[in-house]
């Protein structure tokens, strides 16, 4: 199929198509939309991308991504400094922040242990986490990791490493999602929900 647009536009479409959730069709639609909204959207987007490129860094304390280092969360004096929430990815940190779930600080591991994919402890920020626990002496470490085999393997590995520090280690509850119907849940989730039932 011959390209309907010049090489510059084709390049824009190809780059947009690499974004998660965008296939070639929607990338083409997004490119067209950007071009039509040149002043309103494309110019500010280009400026925002340029700023992000220049200013955004990985926080040296927690691994969050921000335009300041240490990040906004780490420098927020209203945060409970006795609690560190351990997450696999920055996206998980942002999800917890969006939910306003907890007013604590975080530690981003950069993934989870996965022997099958060749991800070992040295590929994650586990050493830095252990050092942080020794230095900051939090009273609680919340392992907010995925309820997958890799997530739980990582949780056990971290728990073993910091056992001697005496810090209380907790993990997220597994169970019925808010608004969820029992009939639709898988057996694993239902069993976990029964096991982890709480007083009413
Ligand atoms: Zn930070």
Boltz pocket constraint, residues with backbone or C-beta under 6 A from the ligand:
constraints:
  - pocket:
      binder: B
      contacts: [[A, 59], [A, 60], [A, 61], [A, 62], [A, 63], [A, 64], [A, 70], [A, 71], [A, 72], [A, 73], [A, 74], [A, 75], [A, 106]]
      max_distance: 6.0
